[in-house]
Amino acid sequence: MEFSDLLFLLIMICPLSAVITVYIAHMYGRRFWPWLLFGFCVPLVSTFVAIGLGIREARRREANGETND
């Protein structure tokens, strides 16, 4: 793979991963900027971290009897 191909791939994946990560984090009340930076710096992994935190938050709310209303 040439350098230009790798660069193009990173240019496409980093912003997409950051946007998805921010969206997931925002759904669970997390702050925008730290998650955006995390999504850019650690693409793809950040998305799974945000999903994991979301699942943990949902389980905590369920255990406490809280609702999303």
Helices and strands as residue ranges (DSSP letters): H 3-27, H 32-41, H 45-64
